[in-house]
Amino acid sequence: MKIIKSASGQKIQISYQDWKKIGVRAGWQDESRMPKSVRPQLDLEEEVQKALPNLERQLESLKRLAPADSIDPRLVTNTLVKSLEQVLVATDESLSVYPNGKINGNVNKALKNFLTTHTGSGNMAKLKSITRQIVLIAKVLPVIDPRPIVPRNMRKLMVGLENLKHAPAPLPKGEILAKTLKLLAQMFPKKVYSPGTGASEEELEKIFRRYLATPPDSHPLEPQVQQFAAGILQEAINKSASTSSIMLKFASSGRTLPMTREQWMRIGAARGWIRRLAEETRPFKIAVGFDGTIAEHAEFPKIGEPVPDAFVWLRKFKKWGDKIFLYTMRSGDELEDAVEYCRKHGLEFDGVNEDPDQSEWTDSPKTYADVYIDDCGAGCPLLEEGRERPCVNWTEIGPMVARRRKHNK
């Protein structure tokens, strides 16, 4: 027996069985006694093959019925759900199954998601095609087809675009594109397939651009939808990088913006900074070898006499403001000897086997330069007379480089 207090304040004695009957009728349940639902381990391909024959028979039956007004849409929907239950459970993580076989979750919503996502391939594509034909014939399309939500979702796109325009940079491009593609997939499922949050930004952008390239024919409002979607894509690309405005903001506040070199490269390429830097006036860079280029060949590690006019031209380039990098196979003490040798002849290098500035934009070990001068270079003019091994002819190469640097300026 249980003693409970009524609304009037009176105490009522009631048996547990009576209390249970009242609770069940009123929709109350003892959660501790409720059976737990679980997600079964299903083979999707196997379940699709099982569902196909039933749906094919249903489609043939509907095609024979005339007129279509005699078809009960609710009955068709229930039959569809029954035929696709196991497929839906296998594809929709929001569904689970009780021990008695009853499905826990919104099956109708799962069916809608099933019909409005990417077609897939093989038997799955065939299953979805048959299901959509059944939906069309039975006139339950307004219930399942997402086209009526276009005006509502278009307003969401408008609001999203306005928010993006006024949002400070940087913004997470991948997140923006994923959310927008999700809306577009609800409106035009046959054209847009959103792969979910696990997709890369490049993949999301590729899907986005593919949709924008398709002709608008699914809905009278689709041209406007594509216009808003294109705006969102452009804003997402622009503001996913730290634009000059945020750079100025941080600069004016005296704060630094932490950024990896990879981020800088991606941002710089997107904003055109790298191209503009390349077009700006900058020092002309010359990489020169040592043995046979600056000094005559000698028995290694000895250093020979200076190559005629080598230091004359190299000091001239330095005087003009060019940067000279030593580019040689020498290393260790032999390399230090070569640097000291050039220093004694009035030439100080801006880098030895590297351009110190290039680490800002590349990890390549190759020394960046506008020209490379080496006696082993194909086409390099050489002095050969009276030498066991030829060396660079600076009388010819010097003016050639001078003309090249003027052209680059």
Secondary structure, DSSP 8 states (H G I E B T S, - for coil): -EEEE-TTS-EEEE-HHHHHHHHHHHT---GGGS---B-----HHHHHHHHHHHHHHHHHHHHH-SSGGGS-HHHHHHHHHHHHHHHHHHH-TT-EE-TTS-EES-HHHHHHHHHTS---SHHHHHHHHHHHHHHHHTT-HHHH-SGGGHHHHHHHHHHHHHHHHHS-S---HHHHHHHHHHHHHHH-TTT-----TTS-HHHHHHHHHHHHTS---S-TTHHHHHHHHHHHHHHHHHHHS--HHHHHHHHHHT------HHHHHHHHHHHTHHHHHHHS----EEEE-SBTTTB---STTS---B-TTHHHHHHHHHHTT-EEEE--S--HHHHHHHHHHHHHTT---SEESS-TTGGGT---SS---SEEE-TTSTT--EE-TT-SS-EE-HHHHHHHHHHHHHHH-
